[in-house]
Amino acid sequence: MKKVLYYIVVLAILMLPVTSCDDVLDKKSVDSFNEQVVFSDINVVKAYLGKCYDRMGGNYNENNNTGILGMREDLLSSATDQTLCIHRPSNYVNMKGTQSPDQLGFFASNSHGGYLRWPNLYANIQNINTILANIDDVPPTAGQESLPNRLKGEAYFLRAYEYATLLMLHGGVVLASEPFELGEDYSTLNRSTIAQTLEFILDDIQSAIDLLKDYPTIEQGRANWAAAAALKSRVLLFCASKLTNGGYEASNTLVSFPAGSQTTLLQQARDAAKDIMDGDYGTFSLVGSTSDPVLPLSQADIQAYSDNYFSIFTQKGKWNSETIWGIQYPLTGGNYNAANIWNGPCGYHNWGNNNPTEPAVRSFEMADGTPFVWNNGKGEYLRTATAAELAADPYKNPYYGREPRFYSIVLYHGAPWQARPSDAAAFDPFNKVQTGHFYNDNGSMKVAGVDTRQGLIEKWNGTKTGYYMKKLMDPATVGQYYNNTNTWVEFRFAEVLLNYAEACIELGGTDLQPGLDALNMVRNRAGLPDRVTTDQAQARAWIRHERAIEFFGEGHRFWDIRRWMECENVIKDVFEMKVKEYTNGNFEWLYDAEVASGTFARSDERQWGGNSFYWLPIARDEMNKAPQLTQNPGYN
C-alpha cells in the first residue's frame, strides 16, 4: 500500500495548484509519503482516486501502459465463440478445456486479462476502502466543500464495479468495507454467499447514486450516477440468470441464489433498466433513428446505417447521447489505446489480433432482416460464383447485402479500409482488404493477398480465420505509427434497452411486448425491421441473437453465454475462410473445416470443459494464502 501511495502522491502533488502544493509540503517532507499526506488535501485524494480508476484495469504498468479498463490487445470476446486471439489462443483456458486453479491463462495475466484477476481486483478495493475510511477527515478546502461527497460517490461506484466483476467471475466472494491493516489476521475471512455479495454491491450502487445525484455536470470520464444505475442493471441481469438460479449446483449458496429468487431478480433487473429509460438519471438515447426502416434498403441506406453505428465507437471529445460512461484516451500520457495496431490487418504493419470467426460472421442477418443462408447448392463449406453470375445476382457474394452492422464490425476480403503504407500501396491500389489469394484463370496462384499469412508485407500477424475486426478501430488513425484516441464505451443506452428487453422477455406474460418494443428500438437503429411474436421461446432466441450482434467484440458475450449456460452449444473449433479471386472475376469461398476427411487443417482447436467452467476458480496462489476459503464447485 505504501509503495502505491508513494507514486500516487508524487503524481498528485505535481498536479496541485502552487498554494496547495506549498501547504502539503509544509506539513510533510517529500521523503515521507503516507496516508497522512494523501488525506491532508482533497486534491491529493482526487488524484489518488484517479489512479483507482486506472487500476480498474488491473495492475497498471507505467512502462508498457497495460492495466487500463477498456480497449486491450487481447479482447474478452476471444474468450467466446466470436473472435480468435491469434497470438495467445492457448491463454484462453476456458476455450481449451485447461481451466484450473493452477492454470488461469488470460484471466491471470497482468498485461492482457489483468482487469479480471482476483488479486488485482482486491488490491484496488483496498485502495478504494482506504479512501472511504479517511476522506471524511480531510481538512476542508475553500471553494471545494462539496468535493469530498462527490469523490465518495465515485469511490462507491468503483468498489461496486470491482465487486460486480468478482461476482460475475466467481460467485460469492470475500466482502470488505474497511481497509485491511498490516499484520491483520485473515484466517477467519471467508466467502459470502452470492446473495450477500449482490446485496453489498447494490448497497454501494445506491450510495453512489445518492451521493452523485447532486453532480449532473461532473467532468466527463469520472463516474456519474447514471453509470452507477447502468451497473445496477447489468449485475442484476447477470444474477437473474439460469447459471445463478439453480443451473449449476442449486444448493451451493456461493454460486446460486435461494430457490424462488429468479422472478424477483428479473423484476429488479427490468425496473433498474426502466428507470434509466424513463430519464431518472439523465437523458440518454440511441444515436440514429429508431423508426422501423422502409425496406428494401438501398446500398446508400445500408452504408448510412452502418456509418451511424460505427460512429459510436470512433467518437472523441464530447460523448454522444448514447454513451453513459466510458474510458477516454489522450494521445500522449494517461490511458493507452492502440486498437488499430492490435487488430488491424497485417498488410498495414498491424498485428491482426482478435479475428472474427466464420460462425460469428454467418450469424449476421441480411439487410432485410432474414437469416443469412450459406448453402448455395455446394454444401456448407464451398461457395462459388462466376463473374457473370455475380453481375446477374450480387447476392452470390456472401458479403453482399448483409445487415448494416456487419460492415461496421468485420473486415472481409474486398472490404474497403485505409490507404496502404507506401511499401504496400503497389499491391493494393484500391485500398481493399485482401484476406484471400489471387489466381490466374487457369487455376494457378498468382499472388497471396497482402493481409494473409502468406502475404508480401508481413506474415506472422496475418488472420487465421479470413477476417479482421473493424469495430473499435479508427479509420483516421494510422496504427503503424499512432495510438488511438477513440473512446471505449463501457456503458451505453443500447445495453440498458437490451437488458430491459431480456428481463421482460424472460418474465413473459404482459412484459413480453414491452421487451420486444425495446429490442426493436435497437434493431431499427441498425436498419433492421421489427420482430413480432407472442412466443416466449422465439423472443428469447431473438434477444440473445441481438445481444451477440449489437455488442460484438465489446466483451458482453463472455458474460452472456456463461449466464445462459450456452457455452457447450457454441464453443467449436475455429477454421479459416479461404477466398480465391480469379483474374477473370470468378470467386471461390471455402470454409476450410472438413477435418474428418483429412483434407484440411485445423486453425484452432477449442474444447468446453463442462459446467464447472462456467465459474472461474480461485487461483491456487490465493487459496494457499487463505486456505480456509471455499473453492468453487468442480475444482480441487
C-alpha positions as CSV (number, residue, x, y, z in Angstrom):
1,M,0.0,0.0,0.0
2,K,2.8,2.5,0.9
3,K,4.5,1.9,-2.4
4,V,1.3,2.6,-4.3
5,L,0.6,5.7,-2.2
6,Y,4.2,7.0,-2.9
7,Y,3.7,7.1,-6.6
8,I,0.1,8.4,-6.4
9,V,1.2,11.2,-4.0
10,V,4.1,12.2,-6.3
11,L,1.7,12.5,-9.2
12,A,-0.9,14.2,-7.1
13,I,1.5,16.8,-5.8
14,L,2.7,17.7,-9.3
15,M,-0.9,18.2,-10.3
16,L,-1.9,20.5,-7.5
17,P,-2.0,24.3,-7.6
18,V,1.1,26.0,-6.2
19,T,-0.7,27.2,-3.0
20,S,-2.0,23.7,-2.3
21,C,1.4,22.2,-3.0
22,D,3.0,24.5,-0.6
23,D,0.5,23.6,2.1
24,V,1.2,19.9,1.7
25,L,5.0,20.2,1.5
26,D,5.0,22.5,4.6
27,K,3.4,19.7,6.6
28,K,5.4,16.7,5.4
29,S,8.9,16.3,3.9
30,V,9.0,14.8,0.4
31,D,10.6,11.6,1.7
32,S,7.7,10.8,4.0
33,F,4.7,10.0,1.7
34,N,2.0,8.1,3.6
35,E,-1.7,8.2,4.2
36,Q,-1.4,11.4,6.3
37,V,0.0,13.2,3.3
38,V,-2.7,11.8,0.9
39,F,-5.6,12.8,3.2
40,S,-4.2,16.2,4.1
41,D,-5.6,17.8,0.9
42,I,-8.7,16.9,-1.1
43,N,-6.9,17.4,-4.4
44,V,-4.4,14.7,-3.5
45,V,-7.3,12.4,-2.6
46,K,-8.9,13.2,-6.0
47,A,-5.6,12.2,-7.8
48,Y,-5.4,9.1,-5.6
49,L,-8.9,8.2,-6.7
50,G,-7.9,8.9,-10.3
51,K,-5.3,6.1,-10.0
52,C,-8.1,3.8,-8.7
53,Y,-9.9,4.4,-12.0
54,D,-6.7,3.3,-13.8
55,R,-6.5,0.2,-11.7
56,M,-10.0,-0.9,-12.7
57,G,-7.9,-2.4,-15.5
58,G,-5.7,-4.4,-13.2
59,N,-2.1,-3.8,-12.1
60,Y,-1.3,-0.7,-14.1
61,N,2.2,-0.7,-15.5
62,E,3.6,2.7,-16.4
63,N,6.2,1.3,-18.7
64,N,4.0,-0.5,-21.2
65,N,0.7,1.1,-20.5
66,T,-1.1,-2.1,-19.6
67,G,-3.8,-2.5,-17.0
68,I,-6.4,0.0,-18.2
69,L,-10.0,-1.0,-18.2
70,G,-11.3,-0.8,-21.8
71,M,-9.5,-1.5,-25.0
72,R,-6.9,-4.2,-24.8
73,E,-4.7,-6.1,-27.1
74,D,-6.4,-9.5,-26.2
75,L,-10.1,-8.9,-26.1
76,L,-12.6,-10.7,-23.8
77,S,-14.5,-11.6,-26.9
78,S,-11.7,-14.1,-27.7
79,A,-12.8,-16.0,-24.6
80,T,-16.0,-16.7,-26.6
81,D,-17.1,-18.0,-29.9
82,Q,-16.9,-14.6,-31.5
83,T,-13.2,-14.0,-32.1
84,L,-9.9,-15.7,-32.1
85,C,-6.8,-14.2,-30.4
86,I,-4.2,-15.3,-32.9
87,H,-1.1,-14.6,-30.7
88,R,-2.1,-16.2,-27.5
89,P,-5.0,-18.6,-28.2
90,S,-3.9,-21.1,-25.5
91,N,-4.2,-18.3,-22.9
92,Y,-8.0,-18.6,-23.1
93,V,-8.1,-21.6,-20.9
94,N,-11.9,-21.6,-20.8
95,M,-11.9,-22.3,-24.5
96,K,-9.2,-25.0,-24.3
97,G,-10.5,-27.3,-21.6
98,T,-7.5,-26.4,-19.4
99,Q,-9.0,-24.0,-16.9
100,S,-8.0,-24.9,-13.3
101,P,-6.8,-23.1,-10.1
102,D,-3.3,-23.7,-11.4
103,Q,-4.0,-22.6,-15.0
104,L,-5.9,-19.4,-15.5
105,G,-4.0,-18.1,-18.5
106,F,-5.6,-14.9,-19.8
107,F,-7.5,-14.5,-16.5
108,A,-4.3,-14.4,-14.5
109,S,-2.3,-12.2,-16.9
110,N,-1.5,-8.7,-15.8
111,S,-0.7,-7.5,-19.3
112,H,-3.8,-8.9,-21.0
113,G,-6.5,-10.0,-18.6
114,G,-5.4,-8.2,-15.5
115,Y,-8.8,-6.5,-15.1
116,L,-10.2,-9.9,-14.2
117,R,-7.5,-11.0,-11.8
118,W,-8.7,-11.7,-8.2
119,P,-5.6,-10.1,-6.6
120,N,-5.7,-7.1,-8.8
121,L,-9.4,-6.5,-8.1
122,Y,-8.8,-6.8,-4.3
123,A,-5.8,-4.5,-4.5
124,N,-7.9,-1.8,-6.0
125,I,-10.7,-2.5,-3.5
126,Q,-8.1,-2.0,-0.7
127,N,-7.2,1.4,-2.3
128,I,-10.8,2.4,-2.5
129,N,-11.6,1.3,1.0
130,T,-8.6,3.4,2.2
131,I,-10.2,6.5,0.6
132,L,-13.7,5.8,2.0
133,A,-12.2,5.2,5.5
134,N,-10.3,8.5,5.6
135,I,-12.0,11.0,3.3
136,D,-14.3,12.4,6.0
137,D,-11.2,13.5,7.9
138,V,-9.7,15.6,5.1
139,P,-9.4,19.3,6.1
140,P,-11.9,21.4,4.2
141,T,-10.6,23.5,1.3
142,A,-12.2,26.8,0.4
143,G,-14.4,26.6,-2.7
144,Q,-14.3,22.8,-2.7
145,E,-16.6,22.0,0.2
146,S,-18.7,19.6,-1.9
147,L,-15.8,17.7,-3.5
148,P,-15.4,15.1,-0.7
149,N,-19.0,13.9,-1.1
150,R,-18.6,13.6,-4.9
151,L,-15.4,11.6,-4.5
152,K,-17.1,9.3,-2.0
153,G,-19.8,8.7,-4.6
154,E,-17.2,7.9,-7.2
155,A,-15.4,5.6,-4.8
156,Y,-18.6,3.6,-4.1
157,F,-19.2,3.2,-7.8
158,L,-15.7,1.9,-8.3
159,R,-15.9,-0.5,-5.5
160,A,-19.3,-1.8,-6.7
161,Y,-17.8,-2.2,-10.2
162,E,-14.9,-4.3,-8.9
163,Y,-17.1,-6.4,-6.7
164,A,-19.6,-6.9,-9.5
165,T,-16.7,-8.2,-11.7
166,L,-15.7,-10.6,-8.9
167,L,-19.3,-11.8,-8.5
168,M,-19.7,-12.4,-12.2
169,L,-16.5,-14.4,-12.4
170,H,-16.6,-16.3,-9.1
171,G,-20.0,-16.0,-7.4
172,G,-19.9,-15.1,-3.8
173,V,-16.6,-13.5,-2.6
174,V,-14.9,-12.1,0.4
175,L,-16.5,-8.8,1.3
176,A,-14.6,-5.9,2.8
177,S,-15.9,-2.5,3.6
178,E,-12.9,-1.3,5.5
179,P,-9.2,-1.4,4.5
180,F,-7.1,-4.3,5.7
181,E,-4.2,-3.4,8.1
182,L,-0.7,-4.9,8.0
183,G,-0.5,-7.8,10.4
184,E,-4.2,-8.4,10.4
185,D,-5.4,-11.9,11.0
186,Y,-7.0,-13.1,7.7
187,S,-7.6,-16.7,8.8
188,T,-11.2,-16.0,9.7
189,L,-12.2,-14.4,6.4
190,N,-14.3,-16.4,4.2
191,R,-16.5,-16.0,1.1
192,S,-20.0,-14.6,1.5
193,T,-22.9,-16.1,-0.4
194,I,-23.7,-14.8,-3.9
195,A,-26.9,-13.3,-2.4
196,Q,-24.9,-11.4,0.3
197,T,-22.4,-10.3,-2.4
198,L,-25.1,-8.9,-4.6
199,E,-26.7,-7.1,-1.6
200,F,-23.3,-5.5,-0.8
201,I,-22.9,-4.3,-4.4
202,L,-26.4,-2.9,-4.6
203,D,-25.8,-1.0,-1.3
204,D,-22.7,0.5,-2.8
205,I,-24.5,1.4,-6.0
206,Q,-27.2,3.1,-4.1
207,S,-24.6,5.1,-2.0
208,A,-23.0,6.1,-5.3
209,I,-26.4,7.2,-6.7
210,D,-27.4,9.1,-3.6
211,L,-24.0,11.0,-3.5
212,L,-23.6,11.7,-7.2
213,K,-27.2,12.8,-8.0
214,D,-26.2,16.4,-7.0
215,Y,-23.4,16.4,-9.7
216,P,-25.2,16.2,-13.1
217,T,-22.3,18.1,-14.7
218,I,-19.5,16.0,-13.4
219,E,-16.4,16.1,-15.6
220,Q,-16.5,13.5,-18.4
221,G,-14.8,10.3,-17.7
222,R,-15.4,10.3,-13.9
223,A,-18.3,8.2,-12.6
224,N,-21.8,9.7,-12.7
225,W,-25.0,8.5,-11.1
226,A,-26.2,7.1,-14.5
227,A,-23.1,4.9,-14.6
228,A,-24.0,3.5,-11.2
229,A,-27.5,2.9,-12.4
230,A,-26.3,1.1,-15.5
231,L,-24.0,-1.1,-13.4
232,K,-27.1,-2.0,-11.3
233,S,-28.9,-3.0,-14.5
234,R,-26.0,-5.2,-15.6
235,V,-25.3,-7.0,-12.4
236,L,-29.0,-7.7,-11.7
237,L,-29.5,-9.2,-15.1
238,F,-26.5,-11.5,-14.6
239,C,-27.9,-12.5,-11.2
240,A,-31.3,-13.2,-12.7
241,S,-29.9,-15.9,-15.0
242,K,-30.1,-19.6,-15.3
243,L,-26.5,-20.0,-14.1
244,T,-27.1,-18.3,-10.7
245,N,-30.6,-19.8,-10.2
246,G,-30.1,-23.5,-10.0
247,G,-28.4,-24.0,-13.3
248,Y,-25.3,-25.4,-11.6
249,E,-25.3,-26.7,-8.0
250,A,-28.6,-25.2,-7.0
251,S,-27.8,-25.9,-3.3
252,N,-24.4,-24.2,-3.3
253,T,-25.0,-20.7,-2.0
254,L,-21.7,-19.5,-3.3
255,V,-23.0,-19.8,-6.9
256,S,-26.8,-20.0,-6.6
257,F,-29.5,-17.8,-5.1
258,P,-32.1,-19.4,-2.9
259,A,-34.9,-21.3,-4.8
260,G,-37.6,-19.0,-6.0
261,S,-35.4,-15.9,-6.3
262,Q,-35.3,-15.7,-10.1
263,T,-38.6,-13.9,-10.7
264,T,-37.8,-11.2,-8.2
265,L,-34.3,-10.7,-9.6
266,L,-35.8,-10.4,-13.1
267,Q,-38.3,-7.8,-11.9
268,Q,-35.5,-5.9,-10.3
269,A,-33.3,-6.1,-13.4
270,R,-36.3,-4.9,-15.5
271,D,-37.1,-2.0,-13.2
272,A,-33.4,-0.9,-12.9
273,A,-33.2,-0.6,-16.7
274,K,-36.6,1.1,-16.9
275,D,-35.6,3.8,-14.5
276,I,-32.7,4.8,-16.9
277,M,-35.0,4.6,-19.9
278,D,-37.5,6.9,-18.1
279,G,-34.8,9.6,-17.6
280,D,-34.4,9.2,-13.9
281,Y,-30.6,9.5,-14.3
282,G,-30.4,12.0,-17.2
283,T,-31.4,12.0,-20.8
284,F,-29.9,9.2,-23.0
285,S,-31.0,8.0,-26.4
286,L,-29.8,5.8,-29.2
287,V,-27.7,7.5,-31.9
288,G,-29.7,7.5,-35.1
289,S,-33.3,6.8,-36.0
290,T,-35.4,4.3,-34.1
291,S,-38.2,4.2,-36.7
292,D,-39.0,0.9,-38.4
293,P,-37.0,1.2,-41.7
294,V,-38.6,1.2,-45.0
295,L,-37.5,-1.9,-46.9
296,P,-35.7,-2.7,-49.1
297,L,-32.7,-0.7,-48.1
298,S,-30.6,0.8,-50.9
299,Q,-26.8,0.4,-50.8
300,A,-26.7,4.0,-49.7
301,D,-29.1,3.3,-46.9
302,I,-27.1,0.3,-45.7
303,Q,-23.9,2.5,-45.7
304,A,-25.6,5.3,-43.8
305,Y,-26.9,2.9,-41.0
306,S,-23.5,1.3,-40.9
307,D,-21.7,4.6,-40.5
308,N,-24.0,5.7,-37.8
309,Y,-23.4,2.6,-35.7
310,F,-19.7,2.7,-36.4
311,S,-19.6,6.3,-35.1
312,I,-20.4,5.1,-31.5
313,F,-17.0,3.5,-31.3
314,T,-14.9,6.2,-33.1
315,Q,-16.2,9.1,-31.1
316,K,-13.7,11.5,-29.5
317,G,-14.1,14.5,-27.3
318,K,-17.7,15.1,-26.0
319,W,-19.6,11.9,-25.8
320,N,-22.8,11.2,-27.9
321,S,-26.3,10.8,-26.5
322,E,-25.9,7.0,-26.2
323,T,-22.8,7.0,-24.0
324,I,-23.4,6.7,-20.3
325,W,-19.8,6.2,-19.2
326,G,-16.6,5.2,-20.9
327,I,-12.8,5.4,-20.9
328,Q,-11.0,8.3,-22.6
329,Y,-7.6,8.1,-24.3
330,P,-5.4,11.1,-24.8
331,L,-2.8,10.9,-27.5
332,T,0.0,11.2,-25.0
333,G,0.1,10.1,-21.4
334,G,-2.6,8.6,-19.3
335,N,-4.8,5.8,-20.6
336,Y,-3.5,3.9,-23.6
337,N,-5.4,2.6,-26.6
338,A,-3.7,1.0,-29.7
339,A,-6.7,-0.7,-31.2
340,N,-5.6,-0.1,-34.8
341,I,-2.2,-1.8,-34.5
342,W,-3.5,-4.5,-32.2
343,N,-6.4,-5.5,-34.5
344,G,-5.6,-4.1,-37.9
345,P,-4.6,-6.2,-41.0
346,C,-1.0,-7.3,-41.3
347,G,-0.7,-5.6,-44.7
348,Y,-0.8,-2.3,-42.8
349,H,2.1,-3.5,-40.5
350,N,-0.6,-4.1,-37.8
351,W,-0.8,-7.1,-35.5
352,G,-4.0,-8.7,-36.7
353,N,-5.4,-9.9,-33.4
354,N,-8.9,-10.9,-32.4
355,N,-10.2,-12.3,-35.7
356,P,-13.9,-12.8,-36.1
357,T,-14.8,-16.5,-36.6
358,E,-16.8,-17.9,-39.5
359,P,-19.9,-18.9,-37.5
360,A,-20.0,-15.4,-36.0
361,V,-19.8,-13.9,-39.4
362,R,-22.6,-16.1,-40.7
363,S,-24.8,-15.0,-37.7
364,F,-25.2,-11.5,-39.2
365,E,-28.6,-11.2,-41.0
366,M,-29.3,-9.9,-44.4
367,A,-30.3,-6.3,-44.8
368,D,-34.0,-7.2,-44.9
369,G,-33.8,-9.0,-41.6
370,T,-33.9,-12.5,-42.9
371,P,-31.3,-15.0,-41.8
372,F,-28.1,-15.4,-43.9
373,V,-28.0,-18.8,-45.6
374,W,-24.6,-20.1,-46.8
375,N,-25.6,-23.1,-48.7
376,N,-25.9,-22.4,-52.5
377,G,-26.1,-26.0,-53.6
378,K,-22.4,-26.8,-52.8
379,G,-22.8,-27.6,-49.1
380,E,-21.9,-25.6,-46.0
381,Y,-18.2,-25.4,-46.9
382,L,-17.9,-24.3,-50.5
383,R,-19.5,-21.4,-52.4
384,T,-18.6,-20.4,-56.0
385,A,-19.7,-17.7,-58.4
386,T,-18.6,-16.7,-61.9
387,A,-18.2,-13.1,-62.9
388,A,-21.4,-13.4,-65.0
389,E,-23.3,-14.9,-62.1
390,L,-22.2,-12.1,-59.8
391,A,-23.2,-9.5,-62.3
392,A,-26.6,-11.0,-62.6
393,D,-27.0,-11.7,-58.8
394,P,-24.6,-9.9,-56.5
395,Y,-26.1,-11.9,-53.5
396,K,-24.0,-14.8,-54.6
397,N,-21.2,-13.0,-52.9
398,P,-21.7,-13.9,-49.2
399,Y,-20.6,-10.5,-48.1
400,Y,-23.2,-8.6,-50.2
401,G,-26.5,-7.3,-48.9
402,R,-25.8,-8.1,-45.2
403,E,-27.2,-6.0,-42.4
404,P,-25.5,-2.6,-41.8
405,R,-23.7,-3.6,-38.6
406,F,-21.8,-6.2,-40.5
407,Y,-20.0,-3.6,-42.4
408,S,-19.0,-1.8,-39.2
409,I,-17.7,-4.8,-37.4
410,V,-16.0,-7.2,-39.9
411,L,-13.2,-6.6,-42.4
412,Y,-13.5,-9.4,-45.0
413,H,-11.9,-9.9,-48.4
414,G,-12.7,-6.9,-50.6
415,A,-13.9,-4.7,-47.7
416,P,-12.7,-1.0,-48.1
417,W,-10.3,0.2,-45.4
418,Q,-7.5,2.7,-45.1
419,A,-4.9,3.8,-47.6
420,R,-1.9,1.4,-47.6
421,P,1.5,2.3,-46.3
422,S,4.0,3.2,-49.1
423,D,5.6,-0.3,-49.2
424,A,2.2,-2.0,-49.7
425,A,0.4,0.6,-51.9
426,A,1.5,-1.1,-55.1
427,F,-0.1,-4.4,-54.1
428,D,-3.5,-2.7,-53.3
429,P,-4.3,0.4,-55.3
430,F,-7.9,0.2,-54.3
431,N,-7.5,0.2,-50.5
432,K,-9.4,-3.0,-50.0
433,V,-8.7,-5.8,-47.6
434,Q,-7.0,-8.8,-49.1
435,T,-7.6,-11.9,-46.9
436,G,-7.9,-14.1,-50.0
437,H,-5.5,-15.2,-52.7
438,F,-5.4,-14.2,-56.3
439,Y,-5.4,-16.8,-59.1
440,N,-4.9,-16.9,-62.8
441,D,-7.7,-18.1,-65.0
442,N,-6.1,-21.5,-65.3
443,G,-6.2,-22.0,-61.5
444,S,-2.5,-21.3,-60.8
445,M,-2.0,-19.0,-57.9
446,K,-0.9,-15.5,-58.9
447,V,-0.2,-13.9,-55.6
448,A,-1.2,-14.1,-52.0
449,G,-3.3,-11.3,-50.6
450,V,-1.2,-8.8,-48.6
451,D,-3.4,-9.4,-45.5
452,T,-2.8,-13.2,-45.4
453,R,-0.2,-15.2,-43.6
454,Q,1.5,-15.7,-47.0
455,G,1.4,-12.0,-48.0
456,L,4.4,-10.0,-49.2
457,I,4.4,-7.4,-46.4
458,E,4.3,-9.4,-43.1
459,K,3.3,-13.0,-42.4
460,W,3.4,-13.6,-38.6
461,N,0.4,-11.4,-37.9
462,G,-2.0,-12.4,-40.7
463,T,-5.5,-13.5,-40.0
464,K,-6.2,-17.1,-39.1
465,T,-9.9,-17.0,-39.8
466,G,-10.0,-15.0,-43.0
467,Y,-11.4,-11.9,-41.2
468,Y,-10.2,-8.9,-39.2
469,M,-12.1,-6.9,-36.6
470,K,-13.1,-3.4,-37.9
471,K,-15.2,-2.4,-34.9
472,L,-13.2,-0.5,-32.2
473,M,-10.6,0.7,-34.7
474,D,-10.5,4.2,-36.1
475,P,-10.0,4.8,-39.8
476,A,-8.4,8.2,-39.1
477,T,-5.6,6.6,-37.1
478,V,-2.5,5.0,-38.8
479,G,-1.9,2.2,-36.3
480,Q,1.6,1.6,-37.5
481,Y,2.7,4.9,-36.0
482,Y,0.0,6.3,-33.8
483,N,-2.2,5.3,-30.8
484,N,-6.0,5.6,-30.9
485,T,-7.9,8.4,-29.2
486,N,-11.4,7.0,-29.7
487,T,-13.4,6.3,-26.5
488,W,-14.1,2.8,-25.1
489,V,-17.8,2.9,-24.3
490,E,-18.3,0.8,-21.1
491,F,-21.9,1.6,-20.6
492,R,-24.3,2.7,-23.3
493,F,-28.0,3.1,-23.7
494,A,-28.3,0.2,-26.1
495,E,-27.2,-2.1,-23.3
496,V,-29.9,-0.7,-21.0
497,L,-32.5,-1.3,-23.6
498,L,-31.5,-4.9,-24.3
499,N,-31.1,-5.6,-20.5
500,Y,-34.7,-4.4,-20.2
501,A,-35.8,-6.4,-23.2
502,E,-34.3,-9.6,-21.9
503,A,-35.7,-9.2,-18.4
504,C,-39.2,-8.6,-19.8
505,I,-39.0,-11.5,-22.2
506,E,-37.9,-13.8,-19.5
507,L,-40.7,-12.7,-17.3
508,G,-43.1,-13.2,-20.2
509,G,-46.9,-12.5,-20.0
510,T,-47.7,-8.9,-20.2
511,D,-44.0,-8.0,-20.1
512,L,-43.3,-9.8,-23.4
513,Q,-44.4,-7.0,-25.7
514,P,-42.6,-4.1,-23.9
515,G,-39.5,-6.3,-24.1
516,L,-39.9,-6.7,-27.9
517,D,-40.5,-2.9,-28.2
518,A,-37.1,-2.2,-26.6
519,L,-35.5,-4.9,-28.7
520,N,-36.9,-3.3,-31.8
521,M,-35.6,0.1,-31.0
522,V,-32.1,-1.3,-31.2
523,R,-32.8,-3.2,-34.4
524,N,-34.5,-0.2,-36.0
525,R,-31.5,1.9,-35.2
526,A,-29.4,-0.7,-37.0
527,G,-31.7,-0.5,-40.1
528,L,-33.5,-3.8,-39.4
529,P,-37.2,-4.4,-39.2
530,D,-39.3,-5.2,-36.1
531,R,-39.5,-8.6,-34.6
532,V,-43.1,-9.7,-33.9
533,T,-44.1,-12.8,-31.9
534,T,-46.2,-13.9,-28.9
535,D,-44.0,-16.9,-28.4
536,Q,-41.6,-16.5,-25.4
537,A,-39.1,-19.1,-26.7
538,Q,-38.8,-17.3,-30.1
539,A,-38.4,-13.9,-28.3
540,R,-35.7,-15.4,-26.1
541,A,-33.8,-16.6,-29.2
542,W,-34.1,-13.2,-30.8
543,I,-32.9,-11.2,-27.8
544,R,-29.9,-13.5,-27.4
545,H,-29.1,-13.1,-31.1
546,E,-29.5,-9.3,-30.9
547,R,-27.1,-9.0,-27.9
548,A,-24.5,-11.1,-29.8
549,I,-24.6,-8.7,-32.8
550,E,-25.1,-5.4,-31.1
551,F,-22.3,-5.9,-28.6
552,F,-19.9,-7.8,-30.9
553,G,-16.4,-7.5,-29.6
554,E,-17.3,-5.5,-26.6
555,G,-17.0,-8.4,-24.1
556,H,-20.6,-8.8,-23.2
557,R,-20.7,-12.2,-25.0
558,F,-18.3,-13.7,-22.3
559,W,-20.8,-12.9,-19.5
560,D,-23.9,-13.8,-21.7
561,I,-23.0,-17.3,-22.8
562,R,-22.0,-18.2,-19.3
563,R,-25.1,-16.9,-17.6
564,W,-27.3,-18.5,-20.2
565,M,-25.2,-21.7,-19.9
566,E,-24.8,-21.8,-23.6
567,C,-21.1,-22.4,-23.9
568,E,-21.3,-26.1,-24.6
569,N,-23.5,-25.3,-27.6
570,V,-21.5,-22.5,-29.2
571,I,-17.8,-23.3,-28.4
572,K,-16.4,-25.0,-31.5
573,D,-13.1,-25.4,-33.3
574,V,-12.1,-22.4,-35.4
575,F,-11.3,-22.8,-39.0
576,E,-10.2,-20.4,-41.9
577,M,-12.3,-19.0,-44.6
578,K,-10.2,-19.2,-47.8
579,V,-11.1,-17.0,-50.7
580,K,-9.9,-17.4,-54.2
581,E,-10.3,-14.4,-56.6
582,Y,-9.5,-15.1,-60.2
583,T,-8.3,-12.7,-62.8
584,N,-11.5,-13.3,-64.9
585,G,-13.7,-12.2,-62.0
586,N,-14.7,-15.6,-60.7
587,F,-14.7,-16.3,-57.0
588,E,-14.5,-19.3,-54.6
589,W,-15.1,-19.2,-50.9
590,L,-14.0,-22.3,-49.0
591,Y,-14.7,-22.7,-45.3
592,D,-11.7,-25.0,-44.5
593,A,-13.4,-27.1,-41.9
594,E,-13.8,-30.7,-43.3
595,V,-11.3,-32.1,-40.8
596,A,-12.8,-35.5,-40.8
597,S,-11.7,-36.1,-44.4
598,G,-8.1,-35.2,-43.5
599,T,-8.1,-32.8,-46.4
600,F,-7.9,-29.6,-44.4
601,A,-6.0,-28.4,-41.4
602,R,-7.3,-27.0,-38.1
603,S,-6.8,-23.4,-37.3
604,D,-7.5,-23.5,-33.6
605,E,-8.9,-26.4,-31.5
606,R,-11.4,-25.5,-28.8
607,Q,-12.9,-27.6,-26.0
608,W,-15.5,-26.8,-23.4
609,G,-14.6,-28.3,-20.1
610,G,-18.1,-28.8,-18.6
611,N,-20.3,-27.0,-16.2
612,S,-17.6,-26.2,-13.7
613,F,-16.1,-23.9,-16.4
614,Y,-19.0,-21.5,-16.1
615,W,-17.3,-20.2,-13.0
616,L,-13.6,-19.2,-12.7
617,P,-11.8,-21.0,-9.8
618,I,-9.9,-19.0,-7.3
619,A,-6.2,-19.3,-8.2
620,R,-4.1,-21.8,-6.3
621,D,-1.8,-19.0,-5.0
622,E,-4.7,-17.2,-3.5
623,M,-6.0,-20.4,-1.9
624,N,-2.6,-21.1,-0.4
625,K,-2.6,-17.7,1.2
626,A,-6.1,-18.2,2.6
627,P,-6.7,-22.0,2.8
628,Q,-9.9,-21.5,4.7
629,L,-11.6,-20.1,1.6
630,T,-14.0,-22.5,-0.2
631,Q,-13.1,-23.2,-3.8
632,N,-15.7,-23.1,-6.5
633,P,-17.5,-26.3,-7.3
634,G,-15.8,-28.6,-9.7
635,Y,-12.3,-27.6,-8.8
636,N,-9.8,-29.2,-6.4
